[in-house]
Each structure stands twice: as C-alpha cells, then as structure tokens.
C-alpha cells in the first residue's frame, strides 16, 4: 500500500446527510446524484462520503455525502443540503483502497499507523472518495492532517 501526502481542493461542493444501513449507503449516494440531475445540475467530481456514529447492533451509521457540481449555488439554510464554494484541506494523507472485498477498517488502521510513524494527528472520520473506474469501484481514503506532533 502506498500513502501519498497532498492537499485536496474541490469547488462548488454540495453536501447531504443521511442515516442508513451500512450496506445501503450506495443507494443514498445514487439518490443524491439523481436529485442533482433533477435540479438541472450535473456532478463534476466523484462522490465523497464520511461514515460516523456507527451502531453495530443496528448495522447503521450516519453518512455525509459530498460532490462537486457544475455551478455555484445559493441554498437557504436547511437540514438536508449544504453548499461550499470551495471545499479544501491544506494537507492530508491518502491511500487507495482498490479491493472493495477487503475491509475498509484495515486501510483506516494502515493510515493511522502511518500517521503515528510520522508524528501526525489525523482528523476522523476519514473521507472516502468513490471512484468508478471502468465499471469497477474503488475508494481513495483521504485523512486530513490536523497537526504535526513534536518528536519528543
């Protein structure tokens, strides 16, 4: 596994949140993309998502989805959508999770261990950037760096 260190920047990012079963997140992502299209917009980037508040007994979690769209939007304050003209992180670690049959947590642990080795503190939950490559899915995991710790 190869870890890269880089900033990340997206423009005109639309976001939504939902709680769902962990094996159904892709349905919410699909509905999000369909809502974008129905509003005469189109997505100009990948679907990015975060998973938080996992409830093992219910196999549910909170999902926050992000994607860039083709134009700047003005959205009144609401509890369904948020818009960011510029969505950026100055520094972070990324790791390609190419085998969708492998556990994501293993890749997360690999990032955490790398951060520990380089004396970095990462922001969690990590961002999962879903890439559709030749009809197959893969995920780039992006972990923003909160700070570089001293080498005591």
C-alpha positions as CSV (number, residue, x, y, z in Angstrom):
1,X,0.0,0.0,0.0
2,X,1.2,3.4,-0.9
3,X,0.3,6.5,1.1
4,X,0.5,10.0,-0.5
5,X,0.6,13.3,1.2
6,X,-1.2,16.2,-0.5
7,X,-3.8,18.9,-0.2
8,X,-7.3,18.4,-1.6
9,X,-9.5,21.1,-3.2
10,X,-13.0,20.9,-4.8
11,X,-15.1,23.8,-5.9
12,X,-18.9,24.1,-5.8
13,X,-19.5,21.2,-3.4
14,X,-22.9,20.1,-2.5
15,X,-23.4,18.0,0.6
16,X,-26.2,16.0,2.2
17,X,-26.5,13.8,5.3
18,X,-28.5,10.6,6.0
19,X,-28.6,7.7,8.4
20,X,-28.8,4.3,6.8
21,X,-27.8,0.6,6.9
22,X,-24.1,0.3,6.2
23,X,-24.8,-2.0,3.2
24,X,-27.2,0.6,1.7
25,X,-25.0,3.7,1.6
26,X,-24.7,3.5,-2.2
27,X,-28.5,3.8,-2.5
28,X,-28.4,7.2,-0.7
29,X,-25.4,8.2,-2.9
30,X,-27.4,7.3,-6.0
31,X,-30.5,9.3,-4.8
32,X,-28.2,12.2,-4.1
33,X,-26.8,12.1,-7.7
34,X,-30.4,11.8,-9.1
35,X,-31.5,14.8,-7.1
36,X,-28.6,16.8,-8.6
37,X,-29.6,15.8,-12.1
38,X,-33.4,16.5,-11.5
39,X,-32.4,20.1,-10.5
40,X,-30.7,20.7,-13.9
41,X,-27.2,20.3,-12.4
42,X,-24.5,17.7,-13.0
43,X,-21.8,16.4,-10.9
44,X,-18.3,17.3,-11.9
45,X,-16.5,15.0,-9.5
46,X,-16.7,11.8,-7.5
47,X,-19.0,11.1,-4.7
48,X,-17.1,11.6,-1.4
49,X,-18.5,10.3,1.9
50,X,-17.8,10.0,5.6
51,X,-19.2,7.5,8.0
52,X,-19.8,8.3,11.7
53,X,-21.9,7.2,14.7
54,X,-21.8,3.5,13.7
55,X,-24.3,1.4,15.6
56,X,-23.2,-2.2,15.4
57,X,-26.4,-3.6,16.8
58,X,-28.5,-1.9,14.1
59,X,-25.7,-2.0,11.4
60,X,-26.5,1.6,10.8
61,X,-24.4,4.8,10.6
62,X,-24.6,8.5,9.7
63,X,-23.3,9.2,6.2
64,X,-22.3,12.6,4.9
65,X,-22.0,12.8,1.1
66,X,-20.2,15.5,-0.9
67,X,-19.9,16.1,-4.7
68,X,-18.8,19.0,-6.8
69,X,-21.4,20.4,-9.2
70,X,-21.2,22.5,-12.3
71,X,-22.1,25.8,-10.9
72,X,-22.2,27.9,-7.7
73,X,-25.5,27.6,-5.8
74,X,-27.4,29.7,-3.3
75,X,-29.1,27.5,-0.8
76,X,-31.2,28.7,2.0
77,X,-30.3,27.2,5.4
78,X,-31.9,23.8,5.7
79,X,-31.2,20.4,7.3
80,X,-30.9,18.5,4.0
81,X,-28.3,20.2,1.9
82,X,-25.2,22.4,2.4
83,X,-23.1,24.2,-0.2
84,X,-19.4,25.0,-0.1
85,X,-18.0,27.4,-2.8
86,X,-14.5,26.0,-2.0
87,X,-14.0,22.8,0.0
88,X,-10.4,22.3,0.8
89,X,-7.8,20.7,3.1
90,X,-4.3,22.1,3.1
91,X,-2.6,18.8,4.0
92,X,-3.6,15.2,4.3
93,X,-2.7,11.5,3.7
94,X,-4.4,9.5,1.0
95,X,-4.5,5.8,0.4
96,X,-6.1,3.8,-2.4
97,X,-8.4,1.1,-1.3
98,X,-8.7,-0.8,-4.6
99,X,-10.1,-4.1,-3.5
100,X,-13.7,-3.5,-2.4
101,X,-13.9,-7.0,-0.9
102,X,-11.3,-6.0,1.7
103,X,-12.3,-4.4,5.0
104,X,-12.1,-0.6,4.9
105,X,-11.1,-0.6,8.6
106,X,-7.8,-2.3,7.6
107,X,-7.0,0.6,5.3
108,X,-8.0,3.1,8.0
109,X,-5.7,1.3,10.5
110,X,-2.9,1.5,8.0
111,X,-3.4,5.3,7.7
112,X,-3.5,5.6,11.5
113,X,-0.2,3.7,11.8
114,X,1.5,5.7,9.1
115,X,0.4,8.9,10.9
116,X,1.7,7.6,14.2
117,X,5.1,6.8,12.5
118,X,5.3,10.4,11.0
119,X,4.1,12.0,14.3
120,X,0.9,13.3,12.7
121,X,-2.6,13.7,14.1
122,X,-5.4,12.9,11.6
123,X,-9.0,14.2,11.5
124,X,-11.6,11.5,11.7
125,X,-13.8,10.3,10.3
126,X,-11.8,10.0,7.1
127,X,-13.2,10.9,3.7
128,X,-13.9,8.1,1.2
129,X,-13.7,9.2,-2.4
130,X,-15.6,6.7,-4.5
131,X,-14.1,6.3,-8.0
132,X,-15.8,4.5,-10.8
133,X,-13.0,3.1,-12.9
134,X,-14.0,1.0,-16.0
135,X,-17.3,0.0,-14.2
136,X,-15.5,-1.1,-11.1
137,X,-15.5,0.8,-7.8
138,X,-12.5,1.7,-5.8
139,X,-12.0,4.2,-3.0
140,X,-9.3,6.7,-2.2
141,X,-9.3,7.4,1.5
142,X,-8.4,10.9,2.5
143,X,-7.3,11.7,6.0
144,X,-6.8,15.5,6.7
145,X,-3.8,16.2,8.9
146,X,-4.8,18.2,12.0
147,X,-1.2,18.8,13.2
148,X,2.4,17.6,13.1
149,X,3.4,16.5,16.6
150,X,6.8,17.2,18.1
151,X,9.4,14.4,18.0
152,X,9.7,14.2,21.8
